[in-house]
């Protein structure tokens, strides 16, 4: 038997609310909400199988593809990493820190899709319609096919999805944590509300053939807030990363049912929104001075995209009883490990030196390929000898001081040769000056040992 719950209905306009309010959220009349008893809907609310008939079981070979042709996002590079662009009925989850540019990028994409003659609905629970319009004017994306609604009730979005013929081609919900459903209890953003809102939107958009983009908040650890079910419900998970104080943003694909995973795009924040960096190969090097010691260039790979990043290190005499060890842009434990390897294998004394290291340009790297460049930068600062002007490095350093190959060896090599780097120092390879140990690196670059 369905459980009984109490809801509040406006006697003026009939609007429903899960909690009592002094003012009706729809008609703005005061003291018109009255408590009524209502049966609690089954899990999923209107999404119960009874609401759209029983599902048919068919041989997979007899299933027709239907009209599910993907349409472009307005950015060719984004179409490529998503697989085919926006797929009708598919759901995409976009996460990122506050102020990183999620709403800006999605409004730009909404305008680009609208210019192609497709209807786009931008639903916001964080901004009013005048705020959305002002931002759209600044980005120059206003179009008759770009619709907008400001609401905190997910039920307000259902009418446009009832008829597949008139449903929008793309719906952007900013954000899923700001919407609430009458089928769940609690305030917007709690686990029950997020699960219900996401499930209802994904199921309705799948039936209507509308591509759905959900914006999700992140926790202080950088992971998507809400239940883990949220990531399983959608077809694609995208993370927009970067430092709000820097000009660049990184769009990373974490999950993708229609294309490759771990792909990366680099955007630059400009006055009119986010601008794609067409060739990020040397974007993070900036105005690098090759005559200074303590710097090295690593050919890093994120997904299938290689780009050159500067690694900086500073080794200076310490006046503290316990010398400092600081690392920015990578795991500082990697710095401790490499210093121990250098002391053991090269018999160097870092015990009386403060060591500082960072990844240039505000970039964050997690791959093991930066080990060799970090070692080269540390030795360069320790000996106060700059590296060759066009030197590039990559490789993993193990606890025995040996240099091991890393993934993406071929694409790193091709990119390094295309950019004219020489010497290319990496694990042993037929096309490069192969290094076997950190002692080889010390001997090649500094004529030591």
LINPECOR-V204140 format. One line per field, one symbol per residue. ss: DSSP state (A for helix, B for strand, O for the rest). A space follows every 10 residues. Layout:
ss = ???
This chain:
ss = OOOBBBBBBB OOOOOBBOOO OOBOOOOOOB OOBBBBBBBO OOOOAAAOAA AOOOOOOOOA AAOOOOOOOO BOOOOAAAAA AAOOOBOOOO BBBBBBOOOO OAAAAAAAAA AAAAAOOOOB BBBBOOOOAA AAAAAAAAAO OOOOOBBBBB OOBAAAAOAA AOOOOOOOOB BBBBOAAAOB OOOOOOOOOO AAAAAAAAAA AAAAAAAAOO BBBBBBOBOO OOOBOOOOAA AAAOOBBBBB BOOOOOOBBB BBBBBBOOOO OOOBBBBBBB OOBBBBOOOA AAOOOOOOOO OOOOBBBBBB BBOOBBBBBB BBBBBBBOOO OOOOBBBBOO OAAAAAAAAA AAAAAOOOOO OOBBBBBBBA AAOOOOOAAA AAAAAAAAAA AAAOOOOOOO OBBOOBBOOO OBBBOOOOAA AAAAAAAAOO OOOBBBBOOO OOBBBOBAAA AAAAAAOOO
